[in-house]
Amino acid sequence: MRALRDLVVLFSLTLLAACGDDDDGDTGSANNAGSTGTGDSRCERGCVATLAADCPNGPDTQQQCVADCEALESGDCGAEYAALQACAEGEAISCSAQGIPVVAACSAEQTVFIDCLN
């Protein structure tokens, strides 16, 4: 159960935490290397910032990060994930003690999301 929780935290924060990059609208082509799209989606922008946090247990590639994010957005816990993404907008991403990308300001939303997945 703990491994699932860690994986969920990784995905949730990878995909939502970085949503704060949408204020300037400029994601830059260098930051979107390997992206699955144009850099305009919330997942694409979020993953750029998540990858920039460079956490040891964060996503390996922009493409995989975006794919995971999009799957979570459309999954059974999509509403909870959207709340976590909204909270994370504009917040700093850091690495947890386990090396997982986290948004400390959104721990309550993250808990609700993880509980939904469990």
C-alpha positions, 0 to 999 in steps of 0.5 A, a space after each residue: 500500500 505504501 508503494 502505491 501511495 508513493 507512486 500516486 504522490 509522484 504522479 499527482 505532484 508531477 502532474 499538478 504541482 507544476 501548473 503554476 507556469 501558466 501565468 506567462 504563457 511562454 513555455 519555451 521550446 527548450 523546456 518542452 523538448 520531448 513534449 507530446 503537444 504544443 506546450 499549451 495544455 495544463 499537463 504540459 506546462 506542469 510537467 515542465 516545472 516538475 521536471 525542472 525540480 529534478 527530484 530523484 523519484 520524479 518523472 523521467 521525461 516530459 512525454 511520460 509525465 504528460 501522458 500520466 497527467 492526462 490519464 489522471 485528469 480523465 480517471 475516476 479521481 479526476 475531480 480530486 486531481 483537478 482540485 490538486 492542480 488548481 491548488 498547485 497553480 503558482 506554488 513552488 515544487 520541491 522534493 520530498 524526503 523520498 525524492 518525490 516532487 511535492 507542492 507543500 502548500 497543497 497537502 490537504 488536496 493531495 491527501 484527498 486525491 490519494 484517498 480517492 485513488 486508494 
